[in-house]
Amino acid sequence: MADPTYTPPEVWTFDAESGGRFASINRPTAGAQVEKELPRGKHPFQLYSLATPNGVKANLIFEELIEAGHDLDYDAWLINIGEGEQFTSGFVAINPNSKIPALVDHTGKKPIRVFESGAILLHVAEKFGAFLGQPEVRAEMLSWLFWQVGSGPFIGGGFGHFYAYAPEKYEYPINRYAMETKRLFDVADQRLGEAQFLAGDEYTIADMALFPWYAPFVTGHIYNEATKFLSIHEYENVARWVHEIYARPAVKRARMVNKTWGEDDEQLPERHARTDFEGKAL
């Protein structure tokens, strides 16, 4: 067990054994570690991801566009970050940051790479002119979108890491990030007390960005102990919003794409056609 009186050395060095449960997915350097090309399907949009909260964001925009009747389809390929697939040469070529999700858009003369979940949401929504809100609320929508992108790491890499995944539990980091997580929930709760959705009356990509992060706390499907620890029941407006979005058919599908855990009928490790959802728990 680590010494609680730990003093940082004069020069930090990488210790592959440190970092807890997800130590293997992080490195202090960038670039490919393995030569391996990415697969490519038949559709114009090629998504490479995993059903983490950030990964589900990208699934949401595609499934919502399909549900809304837009003429598009996509292939979703599993990137197993636990096995280091984000460090292959093919993946690094489309995301030099080696994080999921990443997208290649083949709709134009030349393929376009898009990495970072917020960028994927915005790129695809703008391409189809959908889920952006009316022009008069565009700035509001963008503000909430970038608020989520900036605040997400406090919940995942901050609270989630120190509360659930770090090799030892210490009071200071858990309290620090629990406080920030509750503050962020309160920000959302107050906003959703005055508006149906984050940008106002319309469901937008800002909601798609926030939903995969907040829904697991509200439903307790993943973070059951953390839900109790943080008293998530206090945020009634967030709960109303989560359950409203949770019921959307596109959301039910999006939560399954690139998922490899849970019940068999909730998993869809790869998605290549709309018919792939047949027999799933929709």
Contacts in CASP RR format, 6 or more apart in sequence:
PFRMAT RR
TARGET T0000
AUTHOR 0000-0000-0000
METHOD contacts of the structure
MODEL  1
MADPTYTPPEVWTFDAESGGRFASINRPTAGAQVEKELPRGKHPFQLYSL
ATPNGVKANLIFEELIEAGHDLDYDAWLINIGEGEQFTSGFVAINPNSKI
PALVDHTGKKPIRVFESGAILLHVAEKFGAFLGQPEVRAEMLSWLFWQVG
SGPFIGGGFGHFYAYAPEKYEYPINRYAMETKRLFDVADQRLGEAQFLAG
DEYTIADMALFPWYAPFVTGHIYNEATKFLSIHEYENVARWVHEIYARPA
VKRARMVNKTWGEDDEQLPERHARTDFEGKAL
1 168 0 8 1.000
2 167 0 8 1.000
2 168 0 8 1.000
4 170 0 8 1.000
14 27 0 8 1.000
14 28 0 8 1.000
16 23 0 8 1.000
16 24 0 8 1.000
17 23 0 8 1.000
18 167 0 8 1.000
19 26 0 8 1.000
19 166 0 8 1.000
19 167 0 8 1.000
20 165 0 8 1.000
20 166 0 8 1.000
20 167 0 8 1.000
21 165 0 8 1.000
22 82 0 8 1.000
22 161 0 8 1.000
22 165 0 8 1.000
24 82 0 8 1.000
24 84 0 8 1.000
25 81 0 8 1.000
25 82 0 8 1.000
25 84 0 8 1.000
25 86 0 8 1.000
27 33 0 8 1.000
27 87 0 8 1.000
27 98 0 8 1.000
30 92 0 8 1.000
30 96 0 8 1.000
30 97 0 8 1.000
30 98 0 8 1.000
31 87 0 8 1.000
31 92 0 8 1.000
31 96 0 8 1.000
31 98 0 8 1.000
32 87 0 8 1.000
32 88 0 8 1.000
32 89 0 8 1.000
32 90 0 8 1.000
32 91 0 8 1.000
32 92 0 8 1.000
32 93 0 8 1.000
33 84 0 8 1.000
33 87 0 8 1.000
33 88 0 8 1.000
34 84 0 8 1.000
34 87 0 8 1.000
34 88 0 8 1.000
34 89 0 8 1.000
35 88 0 8 1.000
35 89 0 8 1.000
36 85 0 8 1.000
36 88 0 8 1.000
36 89 0 8 1.000
36 90 0 8 1.000
37 88 0 8 1.000
37 89 0 8 1.000
37 90 0 8 1.000
38 46 0 8 1.000
38 48 0 8 1.000
38 77 0 8 1.000
38 88 0 8 1.000
38 90 0 8 1.000
38 91 0 8 1.000
38 93 0 8 1.000
38 94 0 8 1.000
39 77 0 8 1.000
40 46 0 8 1.000
40 75 0 8 1.000
40 104 0 8 1.000
41 75 0 8 1.000
41 272 0 8 1.000
42 75 0 8 1.000
42 272 0 8 1.000
43 72 0 8 1.000
43 73 0 8 1.000
43 74 0 8 1.000
43 75 0 8 1.000
43 272 0 8 1.000
44 72 0 8 1.000
44 73 0 8 1.000
44 74 0 8 1.000
44 105 0 8 1.000
44 106 0 8 1.000
44 107 0 8 1.000
45 62 0 8 1.000
45 72 0 8 1.000
45 73 0 8 1.000
45 74 0 8 1.000
45 75 0 8 1.000
45 103 0 8 1.000
45 104 0 8 1.000
45 105 0 8 1.000
45 106 0 8 1.000
45 107 0 8 1.000
45 124 0 8 1.000
46 74 0 8 1.000
46 75 0 8 1.000
46 77 0 8 1.000
46 103 0 8 1.000
46 104 0 8 1.000
46 106 0 8 1.000
47 58 0 8 1.000
47 59 0 8 1.000
47 62 0 8 1.000
47 74 0 8 1.000
47 75 0 8 1.000
47 76 0 8 1.000
47 77 0 8 1.000
47 101 0 8 1.000
47 102 0 8 1.000
47 103 0 8 1.000
48 76 0 8 1.000
48 77 0 8 1.000
48 79 0 8 1.000
48 91 0 8 1.000
48 94 0 8 1.000
48 100 0 8 1.000
48 101 0 8 1.000
48 102 0 8 1.000
48 103 0 8 1.000
48 104 0 8 1.000
49 55 0 8 1.000
49 58 0 8 1.000
49 59 0 8 1.000
49 76 0 8 1.000
49 77 0 8 1.000
49 78 0 8 1.000
49 79 0 8 1.000
49 100 0 8 1.000
49 101 0 8 1.000
49 102 0 8 1.000
49 257 0 8 1.000
49 258 0 8 1.000
50 78 0 8 1.000
50 79 0 8 1.000
50 80 0 8 1.000
50 81 0 8 1.000
50 100 0 8 1.000
50 101 0 8 1.000
50 258 0 8 1.000
50 260 0 8 1.000
51 59 0 8 1.000
51 255 0 8 1.000
51 256 0 8 1.000
51 257 0 8 1.000
51 258 0 8 1.000
51 259 0 8 1.000
51 260 0 8 1.000
52 100 0 8 1.000
52 212 0 8 1.000
53 156 0 8 1.000
53 212 0 8 1.000
53 213 0 8 1.000
53 216 0 8 1.000
54 99 0 8 1.000
54 100 0 8 1.000
54 101 0 8 1.000
54 117 0 8 1.000
54 212 0 8 1.000
55 100 0 8 1.000
55 101 0 8 1.000
55 117 0 8 1.000
55 212 0 8 1.000
55 258 0 8 1.000
56 211 0 8 1.000
56 212 0 8 1.000
56 254 0 8 1.000
56 255 0 8 1.000
56 257 0 8 1.000
57 101 0 8 1.000
57 117 0 8 1.000
57 118 0 8 1.000
57 120 0 8 1.000
57 121 0 8 1.000
57 208 0 8 1.000
57 209 0 8 1.000
57 212 0 8 1.000
58 101 0 8 1.000
58 103 0 8 1.000
58 117 0 8 1.000
58 120 0 8 1.000
58 121 0 8 1.000
59 76 0 8 1.000
59 253 0 8 1.000
59 254 0 8 1.000
59 255 0 8 1.000
59 257 0 8 1.000
59 258 0 8 1.000
60 121 0 8 1.000
60 208 0 8 1.000
60 211 0 8 1.000
60 212 0 8 1.000
60 250 0 8 1.000
60 251 0 8 1.000
60 254 0 8 1.000
61 120 0 8 1.000
61 121 0 8 1.000
61 124 0 8 1.000
61 125 0 8 1.000
61 131 0 8 1.000
61 205 0 8 1.000
61 208 0 8 1.000
62 72 0 8 1.000
62 74 0 8 1.000
62 76 0 8 1.000
62 124 0 8 1.000
62 254 0 8 1.000
63 250 0 8 1.000
63 251 0 8 1.000
63 253 0 8 1.000
63 254 0 8 1.000
63 257 0 8 1.000
64 130 0 8 1.000
64 131 0 8 1.000
64 208 0 8 1.000
64 248 0 8 1.000
64 250 0 8 1.000
64 251 0 8 1.000
64 254 0 8 1.000
65 72 0 8 1.000
65 124 0 8 1.000
65 128 0 8 1.000
65 130 0 8 1.000
65 131 0 8 1.000
66 72 0 8 1.000
66 73 0 8 1.000
66 250 0 8 1.000
66 274 0 8 1.000
67 248 0 8 1.000
67 249 0 8 1.000
67 250 0 8 1.000
68 130 0 8 1.000
70 128 0 8 1.000
70 130 0 8 1.000
72 128 0 8 1.000
73 273 0 8 1.000
73 274 0 8 1.000
74 271 0 8 1.000
75 270 0 8 1.000
75 271 0 8 1.000
75 272 0 8 1.000
76 257 0 8 1.000
76 258 0 8 1.000
76 270 0 8 1.000
76 271 0 8 1.000
76 272 0 8 1.000
77 258 0 8 1.000
77 270 0 8 1.000
78 258 0 8 1.000
78 260 0 8 1.000
78 269 0 8 1.000
78 270 0 8 1.000
79 85 0 8 1.000
79 86 0 8 1.000
79 91 0 8 1.000
79 100 0 8 1.000
79 102 0 8 1.000
79 258 0 8 1.000
80 260 0 8 1.000
81 100 0 8 1.000
85 91 0 8 1.000
86 92 0 8 1.000
86 95 0 8 1.000
86 98 0 8 1.000
86 99 0 8 1.000
86 100 0 8 1.000
87 98 0 8 1.000
91 98 0 8 1.000
91 102 0 8 1.000
92 98 0 8 1.000
93 113 0 8 1.000
94 102 0 8 1.000
94 103 0 8 1.000
94 104 0 8 1.000
94 113 0 8 1.000
94 115 0 8 1.000
95 102 0 8 1.000
95 113 0 8 1.000
95 115 0 8 1.000
96 115 0 8 1.000
97 115 0 8 1.000
97 116 0 8 1.000
99 115 0 8 1.000
99 116 0 8 1.000
101 115 0 8 1.000
101 117 0 8 1.000
101 120 0 8 1.000
102 113 0 8 1.000
102 114 0 8 1.000
102 115 0 8 1.000
102 120 0 8 1.000
103 113 0 8 1.000
103 114 0 8 1.000
103 115 0 8 1.000
103 120 0 8 1.000
103 123 0 8 1.000
103 124 0 8 1.000
104 111 0 8 1.000
104 112 0 8 1.000
104 113 0 8 1.000
104 114 0 8 1.000
105 111 0 8 1.000
105 112 0 8 1.000
105 113 0 8 1.000
105 114 0 8 1.000
105 123 0 8 1.000
105 124 0 8 1.000
105 127 0 8 1.000
107 127 0 8 1.000
112 123 0 8 1.000
114 120 0 8 1.000
114 123 0 8 1.000
116 149 0 8 1.000
117 149 0 8 1.000
117 209 0 8 1.000
118 145 0 8 1.000
118 149 0 8 1.000
118 205 0 8 1.000
118 209 0 8 1.000
121 145 0 8 1.000
121 205 0 8 1.000
121 208 0 8 1.000
121 209 0 8 1.000
122 145 0 8 1.000
122 205 0 8 1.000
125 131 0 8 1.000
125 132 0 8 1.000
125 204 0 8 1.000
125 205 0 8 1.000
126 132 0 8 1.000
131 203 0 8 1.000
131 204 0 8 1.000
131 205 0 8 1.000
131 208 0 8 1.000
132 138 0 8 1.000
132 141 0 8 1.000
132 204 0 8 1.000
132 205 0 8 1.000
133 141 0 8 1.000
133 199 0 8 1.000
133 202 0 8 1.000
133 204 0 8 1.000
134 202 0 8 1.000
137 199 0 8 1.000
137 200 0 8 1.000
137 202 0 8 1.000
140 198 0 8 1.000
140 199 0 8 1.000
140 200 0 8 1.000
141 198 0 8 1.000
141 199 0 8 1.000
141 204 0 8 1.000
141 205 0 8 1.000
141 206 0 8 1.000
142 206 0 8 1.000
144 191 0 8 1.000
144 198 0 8 1.000
144 199 0 8 1.000
144 206 0 8 1.000
144 209 0 8 1.000
144 210 0 8 1.000
145 204 0 8 1.000
145 205 0 8 1.000
145 206 0 8 1.000
145 209 0 8 1.000
147 187 0 8 1.000
148 206 0 8 1.000
148 209 0 8 1.000
148 210 0 8 1.000
148 213 0 8 1.000
149 209 0 8 1.000
151 184 0 8 1.000
152 184 0 8 1.000
152 213 0 8 1.000
154 177 0 8 1.000
154 180 0 8 1.000
154 181 0 8 1.000
154 184 0 8 1.000
155 177 0 8 1.000
155 180 0 8 1.000
155 181 0 8 1.000
155 184 0 8 1.000
155 213 0 8 1.000
156 213 0 8 1.000
157 177 0 8 1.000
158 173 0 8 1.000
158 177 0 8 1.000
158 180 0 8 1.000
159 174 0 8 1.000
159 177 0 8 1.000
159 178 0 8 1.000
159 180 0 8 1.000
159 181 0 8 1.000
159 226 0 8 1.000
160 177 0 8 1.000
160 226 0 8 1.000
162 169 0 8 1.000
162 170 0 8 1.000
162 173 0 8 1.000
162 174 0 8 1.000
162 177 0 8 1.000
163 169 0 8 1.000
163 174 0 8 1.000
163 177 0 8 1.000
163 178 0 8 1.000
163 226 0 8 1.000
163 229 0 8 1.000
164 223 0 8 1.000
164 226 0 8 1.000
166 173 0 8 1.000
178 229 0 8 1.000
178 230 0 8 1.000
181 230 0 8 1.000
182 230 0 8 1.000
182 231 0 8 1.000
185 214 0 8 1.000
185 217 0 8 1.000
185 230 0 8 1.000
185 232 0 8 1.000
185 235 0 8 1.000
185 238 0 8 1.000
186 235 0 8 1.000
188 198 0 8 1.000
188 210 0 8 1.000
188 214 0 8 1.000
188 235 0 8 1.000
188 237 0 8 1.000
188 238 0 8 1.000
188 241 0 8 1.000
189 234 0 8 1.000
189 235 0 8 1.000
189 236 0 8 1.000
189 237 0 8 1.000
189 238 0 8 1.000
190 237 0 8 1.000
191 198 0 8 1.000
191 237 0 8 1.000
192 198 0 8 1.000
192 237 0 8 1.000
192 238 0 8 1.000
192 240 0 8 1.000
192 241 0 8 1.000
193 237 0 8 1.000
195 201 0 8 1.000
196 241 0 8 1.000
196 244 0 8 1.000
197 203 0 8 1.000
197 204 0 8 1.000
197 206 0 8 1.000
197 207 0 8 1.000
197 241 0 8 1.000
198 204 0 8 1.000
198 206 0 8 1.000
198 207 0 8 1.000
198 210 0 8 1.000
199 206 0 8 1.000
199 207 0 8 1.000
203 245 0 8 1.000
207 241 0 8 1.000
207 245 0 8 1.000
211 242 0 8 1.000
211 245 0 8 1.000
211 251 0 8 1.000
212 255 0 8 1.000
214 238 0 8 1.000
214 242 0 8 1.000
215 221 0 8 1.000
215 242 0 8 1.000
215 245 0 8 1.000
215 246 0 8 1.000
216 222 0 8 1.000
216 223 0 8 1.000
217 223 0 8 1.000
217 226 0 8 1.000
217 227 0 8 1.000
217 230 0 8 1.000
217 232 0 8 1.000
218 227 0 8 1.000
218 232 0 8 1.000
218 235 0 8 1.000
218 238 0 8 1.000
218 239 0 8 1.000
218 242 0 8 1.000
218 243 0 8 1.000
219 242 0 8 1.000
219 246 0 8 1.000
220 227 0 8 1.000
227 233 0 8 1.000
232 238 0 8 1.000
232 239 0 8 1.000
233 239 0 8 1.000
245 251 0 8 1.000
246 252 0 8 1.000
249 282 0 8 1.000
252 282 0 8 1.000
253 277 0 8 1.000
253 280 0 8 1.000
253 282 0 8 1.000
255 266 0 8 1.000
256 266 0 8 1.000
256 267 0 8 1.000
256 268 0 8 1.000
256 277 0 8 1.000
256 280 0 8 1.000
257 268 0 8 1.000
257 271 0 8 1.000
258 268 0 8 1.000
258 269 0 8 1.000
258 270 0 8 1.000
258 271 0 8 1.000
259 266 0 8 1.000
259 267 0 8 1.000
259 268 0 8 1.000
259 269 0 8 1.000
260 267 0 8 1.000
260 269 0 8 1.000
261 267 0 8 1.000
263 281 0 8 1.000
265 279 0 8 1.000
265 280 0 8 1.000
265 281 0 8 1.000
266 280 0 8 1.000
266 281 0 8 1.000
268 276 0 8 1.000
268 277 0 8 1.000
268 280 0 8 1.000
270 276 0 8 1.000
END
